[in-house]
Amino acid sequence: MFLATIFIAYTTNSLPKLLLQLFIPYISITPGIEYILF
């Protein structure tokens, strides 16, 4: 959950918040999603 918060805070500078909100549920389910996106 902590890593997801960092990922969200980091990507808010690059990705639209609307698109980011769509990834939030997937981040909660799979904590490793931030590595998959990169």
NORDA-V639433 format. One line per field, one symbol per residue. ss: DSSP state (H for helix, E for strand, - for the rest). phi: phi as a letter, one per 40 degrees, with the letter a starting at -180 (. if undefined). burial: + if it has 24 or more other ideal C-beta (glycine too) atoms within 12 Angstrom, else -. A space follows every 50 residues. Layout:
# NORDA-V639433
ss->???
phi->???
burial->???
This chain:
# NORDA-V639433
ss->-HHHHHHHHHH-----HHHHHHHHHHHHH---HHHHH-
phi->.ccccccccccccbcccccccccdcccccbcccccccc
burial->---+--++--+--------+--+---+------+----
